[in-house]
Amino acid sequence: MPERIRPTVARVDLGALKSNYRAIVDHLARERPAGTPGVIAVVKANAYGHGAVQIARALEDAGADLLACADIEEGAVLRAAGVRAEILVFGALSVSDLDGLFDGRLTPTISSPGAARAVQAAAARYKARLRYHLKIDTGMNRLGFRFDNLGRTLPELLRSGNLELDAVFTHFATADDPESPLFDEQRRRFEQALAAVEALGARPRYRHAANSAALLRDPRVWFDRVRPGLLLYGIVPPPLAPTIELTPVMTLMSRVVAVKGMRALETTGYGARFTAKRATTIAIVPAGYADGLDLRLAGRGAVLIRGRRAPIVGSVCMDMLIADVTGMDASPGDEVVLIGRQGGDCIDAREMADTIGSIPWEIVCRVGGRIERVYAGA
Ligand SMILES: *Cc1c(COP(=O)(O)O)cnc(C)c1O
């Protein structure tokens, strides 16, 4: 029996993913031929909604040797699927079952003295020597050892007999805001922290700081590795300009399931928010907020049908939305593109985010679990 799948699917182009990975690697090599930084390929949150296992495998194929997840559980899923690359866990570990680090051969981030003690104790129990990345808080004020009192907080961690400092990193709060002075401030604080770590006698193998926006913006923060997430998926963090040639990896598409006419002054959808000003043709598309489409798209966004923009009208419902296809000759079965290219037009995640006052990271992460991911270009 052929597997049944819904008409609404997310097509994931693994060929585009690999070419994005290579474009980033080439860009780094071109801009810095001596001491080219490596890449940490970020596949957290189900690879930004694209499917962690397939994405991780394709990145390994493309040459990635270090992947990053949000937590131990995500890392375990990749290991269970046979991913062999090193896997860094970004998140705090204080409420996690640390056995997963050893079962999955994962590399933890240590971001507090409490976590340091817990991981040291677990490593001692396993009679293991565990490499870790040290996270420094340079101004995000979220996770990490504060940059300005490492002399007090680090010595105990550095003495831990079962832990080995592999890398030191920080994370920028405003890399995508060219106006913010905090970005440069965080770079200086990180450099100060690196000097403090050295002064304590530690010799990490490498240092990293740059997410996608920082990678695009400032080679001074590339250090020894960069950590792109969004760029891998072919999306440039707004408002930055694309300076690397990338292709969007995900296309979200569906099919028209019904077309009907409305008379002038009739309304459609919950709340009767759209009133037809004249005779109007609408198409029903079987994708709604349960699939991750935002309510605010109604009255603001559009979908592509027959190569043209059909405004989303009325309301985004749980399982469907309504598009105005007046004059477009649409019929049931027509392909609908919600995110992606059709004909000469394109609605990308960045545009959809802008339409609803969100960010492209959220747009791809929220693509619903019931939407089948269909992979091509493996
Ligand atoms: C998510 C994340 C990244 C990747 O961010 P993008 O903006 O998607 O490139 C990098 N570093 C850390 C610590 C992260 O949590």
The ligand as an SDF file (V2000), in Angstrom:
LIG
                    3D

 15 15  0  0  0  0  0  0  0  0999 V2000
   20.7670   28.5950   17.5020 C   0  0  0  0  0  0  0  0  0  0  0  0
   22.1690   28.9380   17.7770 C   0  0  0  0  0  0  0  0  0  0  0  0
   23.0420   29.2770   16.7370 C   0  0  0  0  0  0  0  0  0  0  0  0
   22.5930   29.4380   15.3070 C   0  0  0  0  0  0  0  0  0  0  0  0
   21.8990   30.6340   15.1590 O   0  0  0  0  0  0  0  0  0  0  0  0
   21.4640   31.1870   13.7050 P   0  0  0  0  0  0  0  0  0  0  0  0
   21.0510   32.5660   13.9710 O   0  0  0  0  0  0  0  0  0  0  0  0
   20.3270   30.3370   13.2670 O   0  0  0  0  0  0  0  0  0  0  0  0
   22.6460   31.0520   12.8360 O   0  0  0  0  0  0  0  0  0  0  0  0
   24.3580   29.5060   17.0570 C   0  0  0  0  0  0  0  0  0  0  0  0
   24.7960   29.4230   18.3260 N   0  0  0  0  0  0  0  0  0  0  0  0
   23.9830   29.1050   19.3520 C   0  0  0  0  0  0  0  0  0  0  0  0
   24.5270   29.0140   20.7360 C   0  0  0  0  0  0  0  0  0  0  0  0
   22.6470   28.8630   19.1230 C   0  0  0  0  0  0  0  0  0  0  0  0
   21.8390   28.5440   20.1360 O   0  0  0  0  0  0  0  0  0  0  0  0
  1  2  1  0
  2  3  1  0
  2 14  2  0
  3  4  1  0
  3 10  2  0
  4  5  1  0
  5  6  1  0
  6  7  2  0
  6  8  1  0
  6  9  1  0
 10 11  1  0
 11 12  2  0
 12 13  1  0
 12 14  1  0
 14 15  1  0
M  END
$$$$
